[in-house]
Amino acid sequence: MFNTPQADAILQELQVFPPDNPWNQVITNWPVHPDSKRIIASIGADKPLRYNADMGFILVPPNQPRVEVRLIGYADESDKGPYPLPASTPIEGWPADFQRNPKLRHLTLEEVQRDSAKLGGDRHAIVVDPVNRMLCEFYALRKTEAGWQASQASIFDLKSNHLRPTGWTSTDAAGLPIFPAVVRYDELQRGIVRHALRVTVVKTRRAFVAPTTHYASTRTNRELPRMGERFRLRQNFDLTGFSPEVRAILSALKTHGMFVADNGIDWAMSVAPDERIPVMHEELRRVKGSDFEVVVAP
């Protein structure tokens, strides 16, 4: 499981996509989008930066038994199984988001997998094979009496820059992988996050920009962000007074930025639901939308 010292040691050595992949690009000198201020205003210049303790994952060995998953939503835009999906696969938010909620802390992983409390939601699930450097991600994953089912399944080769087919979704509406964007405990312990992050916004445009492959909106207002729009924290934003963990995140937002990856809460990033990561809400809320700028590839 991602929230263990064993996983930390593996993740420290794992190369997630090639160094020249968009997730790993340094964007400190990229030009600002000509409509940057209007795009940010459409999301909320005064709204605070937020995060969700949502995207957990599990590491599996290369001989992990493969199982069938019944695809009930986007089967025609899914990568076919069977998949190396272990019985202990965490569902989005497990465990920290459940443990910190007095109404949910009684739930077991099995109950969360089966959605016994009928919470619904996106129910993302992520499985990483670090030896073969392969990634499987699922949308709306649920364990049933007949076995696993999901709305969508995506497979990514972490050794390659290959994108999903144009027009295809993934477990994220933008067609992107989620795992490369997640802020992890081992990164915060080292004090450096060496990749771009993902962010959600309420309103997006009916358009996408590389490396994304899919949009999820009917709106055509050009002041709205496209899927894949890249935001960068202003270089002159003062990091003084922030904790080491938050400084690591904000430094990454200056160096690598964040992609619009899905529709959701405005300015909300993804952090692993790891109980070892301190609660950072109050600190991050000191950062506002106006502290960002939209950038474009040179």
Secondary structure as UniProt FT lines:
FT   TURN            2..3
FT   HELIX           5..13
FT   TURN            19..20
FT   HELIX           22..24
FT   TURN            28..29
FT   TURN            34..35
FT   HELIX           36..43
FT   TURN            45..46
FT   STRAND          50..53
FT   STRAND          58..59
FT   TURN            62..63
FT   STRAND          69..71
FT   HELIX           75..77
FT   TURN            87..88
FT   TURN            92..95
FT   HELIX           96..99
FT   TURN            102..106
FT   HELIX           109..114
FT   TURN            115..117
FT   STRAND          125..129
FT   TURN            130..133
FT   STRAND          134..139
FT   STRAND          142..144
FT   TURN            145..146
FT   STRAND          147..150
FT   STRAND          152..157
FT   TURN            158..159
FT   TURN            166..167
FT   TURN            173..174
FT   HELIX           179..181
FT   HELIX           185..190
FT   STRAND          197..201
FT   TURN            210..211
FT   TURN            222..223
FT   STRAND          230..233
FT   TURN            235..236
FT   TURN            240..241
FT   HELIX           244..255
FT   STRAND          258..263
FT   TURN            266..267
FT   STRAND          268..271
FT   TURN            275..276
FT   HELIX           281..284
FT   TURN            285..286
FT   HELIX           289..291
FT   STRAND          292..295
//
